[in-house]
Amino acid sequence: MSDTRKHVEVCYTPGEYNYFQPGYEIVVVIDVLRATSAICAAFDNGIRSIIPVPTVEEAMEYKKKGYLAGAERKGQIVEGFDFGNSPFSYMREDFKNQEVVLSTTNGTKALDIAKDAEMVVVGSFLNLDALCRFLAEQDKNVLCLCSGWQDKFNLEDTICAGAISDYLLATGNFTSEEDSSVAAKYLYLSAKDNYFGYLKSSSHRRRLKNLNLNEDVKYCLTPNQTDVIPILKDGKLVKL
């Protein structure tokens, strides 16, 4: 009897994406610290849509046209922009029902690489349970694409991807074959009781702490603060 289960796998960096595609109808882009967390926070706060762009130059072109535009590189707001990828910067009243443009070091690059997939959704700890339930209902192959750090492996995105794959595997309707997925799942199982403590020594957490962004880190590592699932449609992120 043939196995009718769908696949869920974990890709650690955007640079490895082509090794996995094609074959996955749904790609979940994850950038826990902080782009996908900020995107989820933005939609939770009532933003209408977000246009993710891979380069600062593209973001600046939109800004010149009058768009609210943010850009972040190496954890800091790029000069000439009003905001970066802190979730707290999207909790302003004047963002409600607006269209915003965003470029970040890792997250918007991953979104750009995945944009031709059948469905691209945004994942973080903030919307973890809602996203897992949604993915379980779709009956499609799922690839968790970690944004990493400048095309290198990072812990927090991998742990979040491991949480998603662990949930889907537990339904019995999914299977997983790649060692990357097995490792992600076990990292998640090691970290799940205390993400904040487990990630204390992670490189990006240290990077953000040095920039006095510890509150951002705490917020981004606190699961299930929202049920929103941002989805990429015609080059824009909108609420599912």
TORDREN-639423 format. One record per residue (C-alpha): x, y, z. Coordinates in pm, whole numbers, plus 50000, padded with zeros to 5 digits. Example, Ala and Ser with C-alpha at 12.3 -4.5 7.8 and 13.67 -1.06 7.14 Angstrom:
<atoms>
512304955050780/513674989450714/
</atoms>
This chain:
<atoms>
500005000050000/501455033949903/502095060450167/499615088850116/501065110950388/502325145550299/505875157150364/507025183750606/510705193150586/513005220150723/515395240750510/517945259050726/518815288350497/517595305450179/520835293750011/519685257550042/516165264249911/516815251149559/517845217349699/514285212949829/512165228849557/510075219049369/507735195249549/506345216449831/503075234449772/503335254850092/506445273450206/506505287650559/509035315950586/510435319650938/512565348051076/511895347751449/514305375951540/512635396651407/511095400851060/508325374751062/507495382951425/507205419751331/505015410651031/502655390551254/502575419051508/501775443651229/498745423951110/497635418551468/497725456451502/495495461551196/497945469050916/496325463250573/499275449150378/503055447350367/505175448250053/508375428850129/511355438949915/514825423349918/516895455249882/517165488350067/517145506049728/513705492049642/512385502249984/513715537449930/511985539649589/508675532049760/509445557250037/510025584149774/506585576349634/505065583649975/504775548650120/505445541050486/508715522150439/511055504950682/514475489250639/516785470050872/520325457450822/522385439051085/519745445651350/519585483351307/517285507751126/518835518650797/519555555850780/516775574750604/514005551350726/511635556451018/511445520451135/513075486551096/511865452251202/511075456751569/507575443051639/506955473051868/507375497651582/504235483351417/501995489351717/501375525751631/497895538851562/498955555251235/499845520851090/496265508151113/494775500250769/497975511950595/500135495550332/503765493750445/507005484850264/509695464950444/513235453150368/515255433050621/518615415250635/517205379850619/513405376850628/512425396250317/515215378850125/513675345150216/510225357450112/511645368549778/513315334849716/510095315849797/507695338949612/506985314949322/505725286949547/502015278249528/501465293049875/503805313150097/502835320050458/504675337250743/505565317951056/506885327951399/506405317951761/503765345451782/501295327151554/502605291751607/499455272651709/497155290151461/499635283751180/500095247151275/496335241151277/496005258050937/498845237550784/497395205150922/494095212350745/495645219050403/496765183350316/499755196850120/503515192450135/505075218650365/508585233050358/509685253950656/512195278950517/514395293950788/515765328350705/518935321750903/521535349050943/523175361050622/522625326850466/523985308050767/522175284751008/520585299851316/519025283951622/515795303451672/514385298651320/515315261751327/513605256451663/510435273351535/510535251651222/511025221251448/507905230951644/505855232251324/507165199051194/506685182251534/503025193251537/502375181351182/504135147851234/502055141851549/498855143451340/499945111251165/499195126850827/502745138850760/506125122550724/509655136250724/512815122150566/515535148750579/518125149250857/517655187150875/514045181050980/514975154651237/517565178051391/515095207351395/512515186351576/514995175451845/516265210851890/512655221751944/512035193752197/515175204752388/514165241552385/510375241352417/510145245452794/512295276952794/512995293052458/514435324052619/516905304852835/517805279952561/518605307852316/520585328352567/523865320552393/522575321352035/524485345151807/521535366551702/520195369952054/523645382552161/523695405951860/520325421051955/521225422952323/524285443652229/521885467252048/519715469352364/516885450352197/516235424852471/512545434452495/512185426152126/513745392152192/511365384752482/508365394452273/509475373851971/510055342752185/506635344052353/504365319552167/500755323452056/500145360552096/498045361551779/496005339751543/496925359651230/498485341350937/500095364950685/500095351350329/501905363750018/499485373549738/500645391249422/503805404049586/502065416649900/501605401350241/497985402050352/496055386150635/494715351550549/
</atoms>
